[in-house]
């Protein structure tokens, strides 16, 4: 190996050893204005690595899906109800079922149900609370209060679905947009919040309908309950009359007693 190459090699090894054992802030090769600081260099490398990770995170956050239509679902539309009204028996029913109109609901229910006549009202005044007659009256009155409200709730739901159709379709279009215009992280979070708000409004509206269903079931259960109670009371009354009175036919020693009238 030539002598000058050996000298350069010695200088290179010596310089490398000096760099490896150097303390922060020293001059290279005797040149005072060029300073190498290993600690600062390591900090810069660490900062660069952190920035690179942040950049990759941001890049991933703004990456959008180009084929969102594969998630698209169909919104079921409610058509308006058109109830026949041949002789005025369903006056207001169509309006009650399609719009938010409590007055139309009350009118429709009154027109479609049998009223309590004045003579029946006079007869019922002689009855006591708990009698079969007043129990039937209570069921009728409860049904007259519940049913118009439920007609209104159905109309409100149909009207709300119509009013909300534009907002729902607009949100769906934004969610399925594959461009950069609506795919940043903040925009996507806003879309999620909007979807949750729409979901909450739908749940609250359906909660009103579910309350009406529960109320209607209570009124229907009242009728079934009263009918069962009347049957039991009749059976007990018949048995009491058989015990208290002779039920044998004339000149007969035995009579079939296991029947109910």
FISE-622705 format. One record per residue: x, y, z of N, C-alpha, C in turn. Coordinates in steps of 0.02 Angstrom, whole numbers, plus 50000, padded with zeros to 5 digits. Example, Ala and Ser with C-alpha at 12.3 -4.5 7.8 and 13.67 -1.06 7.14 Angstrom:
2
[rec [50660 49716 50390] [50615 49775 50390] [50660 49835 50390]];
[rec [50642 49888 50354] [50684 49947 50357] [50645 50002 50394]];
***
This chain:
261
[rec [50043 49941 50000] [50000 50000 50000] [50045 50062 50000]];
[rec [50033 50110 49956] [50074 50171 49952] [50073 50207 50018]];
[rec [50125 50245 50031] [50133 50279 50095] [50080 50333 50104]];
[rec [50063 50370 50051] [50014 50425 50059] [49945 50398 50074]];
[rec [49928 50338 50049] [49862 50308 50063] [49860 50287 50136]];
[rec [49916 50259 50160] [49919 50239 50231] [49909 50300 50276]];
[rec [49940 50357 50257] [49932 50416 50299] [49860 50440 50300]];
[rec [49827 50439 50241] [49757 50461 50238] [49713 50414 50279]];
[rec [49730 50350 50277] [49689 50301 50314] [49697 50314 50389]];
[rec [49758 50329 50411] [49769 50343 50482] [49730 50405 50504]];
[rec [49733 50456 50462] [49695 50517 50479] [49620 50503 50482]];
[rec [49593 50461 50437] [49521 50445 50436] [49501 50407 50499]];
[rec [49542 50359 50517] [49527 50320 50578] [49530 50364 50639]];
[rec [49581 50407 50642] [49589 50452 50700] [49530 50500 50704]];
[rec [49508 50525 50646] [49452 50572 50646] [49387 50538 50667]];
[rec [49378 50476 50645] [49317 50440 50664] [49316 50427 50738]];
[rec [49374 50406 50766] [49379 50393 50838] [49365 50456 50877]];
[rec [49390 50512 50852] [49379 50575 50886] [49306 50595 50887]];
[rec [49270 50582 50830] [49198 50597 50826] [49159 50554 50875]];
[rec [49178 50491 50880] [49141 50446 50924] [49150 50463 50997]];
[rec [49204 50494 51014] [49217 50509 51085] [49209 50583 51100]];
[rec [49183 50621 51052] [49180 50694 51061] [49123 50712 51106]];
[rec [49130 50767 51140] [49077 50796 51181] [49041 50848 51140]];
[rec [48980 50867 51158] [48942 50916 51119] [48980 50981 51109]];
[rec [48980 51004 51047] [49007 51070 51032] [49083 51072 51027]];
[rec [49111 51050 50971] [49183 51057 50961] [49196 51070 50888]];
[rec [49257 51098 50873] [49274 51115 50804] [49301 51054 50768]];
[rec [49285 51048 50704] [49311 50994 50664] [49376 51015 50630]];
[rec [49427 50972 50638] [49490 50980 50602] [49521 51049 50615]];
[rec [49509 51076 50675] [49539 51139 50692] [49505 51199 50663]];
[rec [49450 51189 50626] [49414 51246 50597] [49362 51269 50647]];
[rec [49370 51327 50675] [49330 51348 50732] [49258 51364 50715]];
[rec [49242 51382 50653] [49174 51403 50638] [49130 51345 50615]];
[rec [49155 51284 50611] [49115 51225 50594] [49113 51181 50655]];
[rec [49055 51175 50687] [49048 51139 50750] [48999 51081 50741]];
[rec [49015 51023 50764] [48970 50964 50760] [48948 50946 50831]];
[rec [48883 50943 50841] [48855 50927 50907] [48814 50863 50900]];
[rec [48840 50806 50922] [48805 50742 50916] [48737 50742 50951]];
[rec [48732 50776 51008] [48668 50778 51044] [48615 50814 51003]];
[rec [48634 50871 50976] [48587 50909 50934] [48568 50869 50872]];
[rec [48617 50834 50844] [48604 50793 50785] [48553 50738 50802]];
[rec [48561 50705 50860] [48513 50653 50880] [48444 50681 50891]];
[rec [48440 50742 50921] [48375 50774 50931] [48341 50790 50865]];
[rec [48381 50813 50817] [48353 50828 50751] [48326 50766 50718]];
[rec [48362 50711 50724] [48339 50648 50695] [48274 50626 50727]];
[rec [48270 50633 50794] [48209 50615 50829] [48150 50659 50809]];
[rec [48163 50724 50802] [48110 50770 50781] [48087 50754 50710]];
[rec [48134 50738 50667] [48116 50720 50599] [48073 50657 50598]];
[rec [48091 50609 50639] [48052 50547 50642] [47981 50560 50667]];
[rec [47976 50604 50718] [47909 50622 50744] [47868 50657 50691]];
[rec [47898 50705 50656] [47862 50740 50603] [47840 50693 50547]];
[rec [47883 50646 50532] [47865 50598 50480] [47805 50556 50501]];
[rec [47804 50535 50564] [47747 50496 50590] [47683 50538 50589]];
[rec [47688 50602 50609] [47630 50645 50608] [47605 50656 50537]];
[rec [47652 50664 50491] [47633 50672 50421] [47595 50611 50395]];
[rec [47622 50552 50410] [47589 50491 50388] [47520 50483 50418]];
[rec [47513 50504 50482] [47448 50501 50515] [47398 50547 50481]];
[rec [47419 50609 50468] [47375 50656 50433] [47357 50631 50364]];
[rec [47406 50603 50330] [47395 50578 50262] [47343 50522 50263]];
[rec [47348 50478 50313] [47300 50423 50318] [47230 50449 50336]];
[rec [47228 50503 50376] [47163 50531 50397] [47126 50562 50338]];
[rec [47162 50591 50292] [47129 50624 50235] [47120 50577 50176]];
[rec [47145 50517 50181] [47133 50469 50128] [47060 50450 50126]];
[rec [47027 50453 50070] [46955 50442 50066] [46939 50379 50027]];
[rec [46878 50355 50037] [46853 50298 50000] [46822 50322 49935]];
[rec [46839 50291 49881] [46814 50313 49816] [46749 50277 49796]];
[rec [46733 50222 49828] [46675 50183 49808] [46628 50173 49867]];
[rec [46604 50229 49894] [46559 50226 49952] [46489 50201 49933]];
[rec [46472 50202 49870] [46404 50182 49851] [46389 50110 49869]];
[rec [46440 50070 49883] [46428 50001 49903] [46394 49997 49971]];
[rec [46395 50052 50009] [46362 50053 50075] [46292 50082 50072]];
[rec [46271 50107 50014] [46208 50143 50010] [46148 50098 50023]];
[rec [46102 50122 50065] [46041 50086 50080] [45982 50127 50054]];
[rec [45925 50093 50045] [45866 50126 50018] [45822 50151 50074]];
[rec [45801 50213 50070] [45756 50242 50119] [45685 50224 50100]];
[rec [45649 50191 50145] [45580 50172 50132] [45535 50233 50139]];
[rec [45500 50249 50086] [45455 50307 50086] [45385 50285 50106]];
[rec [45352 50327 50146] [45283 50313 50167] [45236 50351 50120]];
[rec [45193 50314 50087] [45144 50347 50043] [45086 50372 50085]];
[rec [45054 50424 50060] [44997 50452 50096] [44938 50404 50095]];
[rec [44899 50404 50149] [44840 50362 50154] [44779 50400 50128]];
[rec [44738 50365 50089] [44677 50395 50064] [44619 50351 50085]];
[rec [44585 50370 50139] [44530 50330 50166] [44465 50349 50130]];
[rec [44428 50298 50108] [44364 50311 50075] [44315 50343 50124]];
[rec [44273 50387 50097] [44223 50422 50138] [44158 50427 50098]];
[rec [44123 50370 50096] [44064 50366 50052] [44006 50409 50077]];
[rec [43992 50405 50143] [43934 50440 50171] [43953 50484 50230]];
[rec [44015 50504 50234] [44037 50547 50289] [44060 50509 50350]];
[rec [44065 50443 50344] [44082 50401 50403] [44156 50407 50421]];
[rec [44197 50434 50377] [44269 50441 50393] [44291 50513 50382]];
[rec [44248 50560 50396] [44267 50631 50388] [44329 50646 50429]];
[rec [44380 50674 50397] [44441 50693 50431] [44493 50638 50438]];
[rec [44476 50576 50421] [44522 50520 50432] [44584 50526 50389]];
[rec [44577 50543 50326] [44634 50549 50281] [44682 50604 50305]];
[rec [44653 50661 50324] [44693 50716 50349] [44729 50696 50414]];
[rec [44693 50660 50457] [44723 50640 50522] [44782 50594 50512]];
[rec [44778 50549 50464] [44831 50499 50454] [44890 50525 50414]];
[rec [44882 50581 50379] [44936 50605 50336] [44968 50670 50360]];
[rec [44935 50706 50406] [44962 50770 50428] [44959 50775 50504]];
[rec [44989 50828 50530] [44987 50841 50601] [44926 50884 50616]];
[rec [44868 50852 50627] [44806 50889 50638] [44765 50856 50693]];
[rec [44773 50876 50756] [44733 50848 50810] [44659 50857 50800]];
[rec [44637 50914 50772] [44565 50926 50761] [44537 50876 50711]];
[rec [44576 50861 50658] [44553 50812 50609] [44549 50742 50641]];
[rec [44595 50726 50685] [44594 50661 50719] [44532 50655 50762]];
[rec [44515 50707 50799] [44457 50705 50843] [44393 50699 50801]];
[rec [44389 50736 50746] [44331 50734 50702] [44323 50664 50671]];
[rec [44379 50636 50648] [44377 50571 50616] [44355 50516 50664]];
[rec [44382 50518 50726] [44363 50466 50774] [44289 50472 50794]];
[rec [44265 50532 50802] [44194 50542 50820] [44148 50518 50765]];
[rec [44167 50532 50702] [44125 50511 50646] [44126 50436 50636]];
[rec [44179 50402 50655] [44187 50330 50641] [44164 50285 50697]];
[rec [44141 50313 50753] [44123 50272 50811] [44049 50283 50830]];
[rec [44022 50233 50866] [43953 50237 50889] [43949 50280 50952]];
[rec [43908 50331 50953] [43904 50375 51012] [43859 50344 51067]];
[rec [43868 50368 51128] [43824 50350 51183] [43762 50395 51180]];
[rec [43704 50364 51174] [43642 50403 51168] [43623 50433 51235]];
[rec [43576 50481 51232] [43553 50514 51293] [43516 50466 51338]];
[rec [43478 50419 51308] [43441 50371 51350] [43489 50323 51385]];
[rec [43544 50305 51351] [43593 50262 51382] [43628 50299 51439]];
[rec [43641 50363 51429] [43673 50402 51483] [43629 50404 51545]];
[rec [43561 50411 51535] [43515 50410 51591] [43514 50343 51627]];
[rec [43518 50289 51587] [43520 50222 51617] [43583 50212 51658]];
[rec [43639 50235 51632] [43703 50224 51666] [43708 50263 51732]];
[rec [43669 50316 51739] [43672 50355 51801] [43648 50315 51861]];
[rec [43609 50263 51849] [43585 50222 51905] [43633 50166 51923]];
[rec [43687 50159 51887] [43736 50107 51900] [43789 50131 51949]];
[rec [43822 50084 51980] [43875 50101 52027] [43944 50086 51996]];
[rec [43994 50120 52021] [44062 50109 51996] [44083 50037 52010]];
[rec [44109 50004 51959] [44128 49934 51964] [44079 49888 51931]];
[rec [44021 49914 51912] [43972 49873 51877] [43996 49860 51806]];
[rec [43968 49809 51774] [43987 49791 51706] [43973 49848 51658]];
[rec [43917 49883 51670] [43897 49937 51625] [43946 49997 51629]];
[rec [43963 50017 51690] [44009 50073 51696] [44081 50054 51676]];
[rec [44098 49989 51683] [44164 49967 51659] [44168 49971 51584]];
[rec [44113 49954 51550] [44112 49962 51477] [44115 50035 51458]];
[rec [44081 50078 51496] [44084 50150 51483] [44156 50176 51492]];
[rec [44190 50153 51544] [44259 50174 51555] [44304 50154 51497]];
[rec [44293 50093 51471] [44333 50071 51414] [44321 50114 51353]];
[rec [44258 50132 51341] [44241 50175 51285] [44273 50244 51293]];
[rec [44269 50271 51353] [44298 50338 51364] [44374 50338 51358]];
[rec [44406 50284 51382] [44479 50279 51375] [44498 50274 51301]];
[rec [44460 50234 51264] [44475 50227 51193] [44463 50292 51156]];
[rec [44412 50330 51175] [44398 50394 51142] [44453 50445 51156]];
[rec [44489 50437 51212] [44544 50483 51227] [44609 50462 51193]];
[rec [44621 50397 51190] [44684 50371 51163] [44686 50372 51087]];
[rec [44633 50349 51056] [44634 50338 50983] [44645 50401 50942]];
[rec [44612 50458 50957] [44627 50518 50918] [44700 50540 50924]];
[rec [44729 50533 50983] [44800 50551 50992] [44844 50506 50948]];
[rec [44826 50443 50943] [44866 50397 50902] [44858 50412 50828]];
[rec [44798 50432 50808] [44790 50454 50738] [44834 50514 50724]];
[rec [44837 50561 50771] [44880 50620 50762] [44953 50600 50760]];
[rec [44973 50552 50802] [45043 50530 50803] [45063 50500 50736]];
[rec [45018 50461 50706] [45033 50432 50640] [45039 50487 50588]];
[rec [44994 50535 50590] [44998 50591 50543] [45061 50632 50552]];
[rec [45080 50643 50616] [45142 50680 50629] [45202 50643 50601]];
[rec [45203 50577 50609] [45260 50538 50585] [45265 50542 50509]];
[rec [45209 50536 50476] [45210 50540 50403] [45232 50609 50380]];
[rec [45207 50661 50412] [45225 50729 50393] [45300 50741 50406]];
[rec [45325 50716 50463] [45396 50726 50479] [45441 50690 50430]];
[rec [45421 50630 50409] [45461 50594 50360] [45466 50633 50295]];
[rec [45411 50664 50276] [45412 50704 50215] [45456 50766 50222]];
[rec [45450 50799 50280] [45490 50859 50292] [45565 50843 50297]];
[rec [45581 50785 50325] [45651 50766 50336] [45683 50732 50276]];
[rec [45644 50719 50224] [45670 50681 50167] [45731 50716 50136]];
[rec [45727 50783 50128] [45783 50819 50098] [45846 50815 50140]];
[rec [45838 50824 50207] [45896 50821 50252] [45927 50751 50251]];
[rec [45885 50700 50250] [45910 50631 50250] [45948 50616 50185]];
[rec [45919 50635 50129] [45951 50621 50065] [46016 50661 50057]];
[rec [46016 50723 50082] [46077 50764 50078] [46133 50734 50119]];
[rec [46117 50712 50179] [46168 50680 50222] [46194 50616 50189]];
[rec [46149 50577 50161] [46170 50515 50128] [46216 50530 50070]];
[rec [46202 50583 50031] [46245 50601 49975] [46314 50622 49999]];
[rec [46317 50660 50054] [46381 50681 50082] [46420 50621 50108]];
[rec [46386 50574 50140] [46420 50516 50167] [46448 50472 50112]];
[rec [46414 50471 50055] [46436 50428 50000] [46481 50465 49950]];
[rec [46496 50528 49964] [46539 50567 49920] [46610 50540 49923]];
[rec [46638 50526 49866] [46706 50498 49864] [46760 50549 49849]];
[rec [46742 50613 49845] [46792 50664 49828] [46825 50691 49891]];
[rec [46873 50736 49881] [46908 50766 49938] [46866 50819 49974]];
[rec [46811 50839 49943] [46771 50894 49971] [46741 50877 50039]];
[rec [46730 50813 50053] [46696 50795 50116] [46730 50736 50150]];
[rec [46794 50728 50140] [46828 50669 50166] [46883 50684 50216]];
[rec [46889 50746 50238] [46938 50759 50291] [46912 50730 50356]];
[rec [46957 50724 50404] [46938 50693 50468] [46883 50733 50502]];
[rec [46889 50800 50503] [46838 50842 50536] [46772 50837 50499]];
[rec [46773 50837 50433] [46711 50832 50395] [46677 50765 50407]];
[rec [46715 50712 50409] [46686 50647 50422] [46656 50643 50492]];
[rec [46689 50673 50541] [46662 50674 50609] [46598 50714 50612]];
[rec [46595 50769 50574] [46533 50808 50571] [46476 50768 50541]];
[rec [46493 50729 50490] [46441 50687 50459] [46417 50634 50508]];
[rec [46462 50607 50548] [46442 50557 50598] [46396 50590 50650]];
[rec [46413 50650 50671] [46370 50686 50719] [46302 50700 50690]];
[rec [46299 50720 50627] [46235 50733 50594] [46194 50669 50589]];
[rec [46227 50614 50573] [46191 50550 50569] [46163 50529 50637]];
[rec [46201 50540 50690] [46177 50524 50757] [46118 50568 50776]];
[rec [46120 50632 50756] [46065 50678 50771] [46001 50655 50734]];
[rec [46008 50635 50671] [45950 50610 50635] [45923 50546 50666]];
[rec [45968 50503 50688] [45947 50441 50720] [45908 50455 50784]];
[rec [45932 50504 50823] [45899 50521 50885] [45829 50549 50872]];
[rec [45822 50592 50821] [45756 50619 50804] [45708 50563 50782]];
[rec [45734 50515 50744] [45692 50459 50722] [45671 50416 50782]];
[rec [45717 50404 50828] [45701 50363 50886] [45649 50398 50930]];
[rec [45654 50464 50939] [45606 50500 50979] [45537 50499 50947]];
[rec [45535 50506 50881] [45471 50505 50846] [45439 50436 50851]];
[rec [45480 50384 50841] [45453 50317 50847] [45432 50301 50919]];
[rec [45464 50334 50968] [45444 50324 51037] [45373 50347 51049]];
[rec [45352 50401 51015] [45282 50423 51020] [45235 50370 50992]];
[rec [45253 50341 50935] [45212 50288 50906] [45208 50228 50952]];
[rec [45264 50210 50981] [45265 50152 51027] [45222 50166 51088]];
[rec [45220 50228 51112] [45177 50245 51168] [45104 50236 51150]];
[rec [45087 50255 51088] [45018 50247 51065] [45000 50173 51060]];
[rec [45046 50132 51036] [45032 50060 51032] [45020 50032 51102]];
[rec [45061 50053 51150] [45052 50029 51219] [44985 50051 51247]];
[rec [44966 50113 51232] [44901 50138 51257] [44843 50101 51226]];
[rec [44847 50087 51161] [44795 50049 51127] [44790 49978 51155]];
[rec [44847 49949 51170] [44846 49882 51199] [44814 49882 51268]];
[rec [44825 49936 51306] [44794 49941 51372] [44719 49945 51367]];
[rec [44694 49984 51318] [44621 49990 51308] [44592 49923 51285]];
[rec [44627 49890 51239] [44603 49824 51216] [44604 49773 51273]];
[rec [44655 49777 51315] [44660 49731 51371] [44604 49744 51422]];
[rec [44583 49806 51427] [44528 49822 51472] [44464 49786 51450]];
[rec [44452 49785 51385] [44393 49750 51360] [44396 49675 51374]];
[rec [44453 49646 51361] [44460 49574 51373] [44456 49558 51448]];
[rec [44485 49601 51488] [44483 49590 51560] [44412 49595 51586]];
[rec [44374 49645 51563] [44305 49653 51585] [44262 49594 51564]];
[rec [44273 49570 51503] [44234 49512 51479] [44248 49450 51521]];
[rec [44312 49440 51539] [44329 49382 51581] [44298 49389 51650]];
[rec [44299 49450 51678] [44269 49461 51744] [44194 49450 51743]];
[rec [44161 49472 51689] [44088 49462 51684] [44072 49388 51680]];
[rec [44112 49350 51643] [44100 49277 51639] [44106 49245 51708]];
[rec [44157 49263 51746] [44166 49234 51813] [44109 49255 51859]];
[rec [44090 49317 51856] [44035 49340 51898] [43969 49305 51881]];
[rec [43958 49293 51817] [43897 49257 51796] [43898 49186 51821]];
[rec [43955 49152 51816] [43959 49083 51840] [43947 49080 51915]];
[rec [43974 49127 51952] [43964 49128 52025] [43891 49143 52042]];
[rec [43859 49187 52004] [43789 49204 52017] [43744 49143 52004]];
[rec [43757 49108 51949] [43716 49049 51933] [43723 48996 51987]];
[rec [43785 48985 52009] [43796 48935 52062] [43760 48955 52127]];
[rec [43762 49018 52142] [43727 49042 52203] [43651 49032 52197]];
[rec [43622 49045 52139] [43551 49036 52130] [43531 48963 52134]];
[rec [43572 48919 52110] [43557 48847 52113] [43558 48822 52185]];
[rec [43605 48850 52223] [43610 48830 52293] [43550 48856 52334]];
[rec [43527 48915 52319] [43475 48947 52358] [43405 48927 52337]];
[rec [43396 48902 52277] [43328 48888 52250] [43324 48817 52225]];
[rec [43264 48788 52229] [43251 48721 52203] [43248 48724 52127]];
[rec [43291 48687 52097] [43294 48688 52024] [43264 48626 51993]];
[rec [43236 48582 52034] [43206 48521 52007] [43142 48538 51969]];
[rec [43132 48504 51914] [43070 48512 51876] [43011 48483 51915]];
[rec [42951 48502 51896] [42891 48479 51931] [42886 48402 51927]];
[rec [42874 48372 51986] [42867 48300 51992] [42930 48263 51971]];
[rec [42986 48295 51974] [43050 48263 51957] [43095 48264 52018]];
[rec [43133 48211 52027] [43178 48207 52084] [43249 48228 52069]];
[rec [43265 48237 52005] [43334 48254 51987] [43332 48296 51923]];
[rec [43376 48346 51921] [43380 48390 51863] [43452 48403 51844]];
[rec [43466 48408 51781] [43534 48422 51757] [43553 48493 51779]];
[rec [43605 48498 51821] [43622 48562 51851] [43692 48587 51832]];
[rec [43723 48554 51786] [43792 48574 51769] [43796 48619 51708]];
[rec [43740 48645 51685] [43740 48690 51628] [43742 48763 51651]];
[rec [43760 48805 51606] [43758 48877 51617] [43708 48908 51569]];
[rec [43667 48957 51590] [43619 48987 51545] [43654 49027 51490]];
***
